[in-house]
Amino acid sequence: MPLVRIELHPGRTAQQKTDCARAVVEAIVKHLGTTPAATQVIFVDVDKADWLTGDKIPPATPGG
């Protein structure tokens, strides 16, 4: 059972997620030889404040 987890910033519509999931499922079925019923797509909305990139984290402040 393929499981695809997509993490992104909030703001996409339900229709955008549905369209994306449909395309992902089609690709999984085509390339991995599974079925749509066996394929799951999970969207996780992560606030921008909770999404940090290591080289862009500001330096610690004294006492912080």
N, C-alpha and C positions, 0 to 999 in steps of 0.2 A: 504494500500500500504506500505509494509515494505521498509524502507530505511536504508541501512547499510553504514556507513561512516568509512573508513579505513584511518587512518593517519599514515604516515611512512616517513622515511628519503628517499630522492631522490636516484635513482640508479637502481630501478627495471625496467625491460624491459616491453614493451607493452604486450608481450606474457606472462610474469609472472603475470601481473595484470589481463589479460584475464583469465588465468587458475585459479587464485585465485577467481575472480568474479564468474566464472562458479561453483566452489566448494561451495562458499557462497550461491549462488542462489539455488543450489540443496539442501543444508541444510535447508534453509529457507522454501522452498517448502515442504520438507519432514516433518519438525517439526512444521510448523505453518499453513500448509494446504492452502497456497496461490498458485499463479501461477507465472511462470517465468516472464510473461509480466507485472505483478503487482509489481515486486521486482526490486529495484534500488540499485546499488552499486556505491559509490563515493570514489575515491582515492584522497587524499590530500597529496601532497609531502611537507614536512616541513623541512627546512634546519636544520642541527644539531645545529647551533648557535641559532636557535629560539625554540629549544626544551629543556627545563630546568626541572630538577627534584628538588623539594624543598630542599631536604637534601644535594644536590650537588651544590647548588648555592654558589659561593665563597662569603666570607664576603665583605661588602662594604669597599671601600678604603676611607681614609679621603679626603674630598673635592670632592668625586666622586658621 
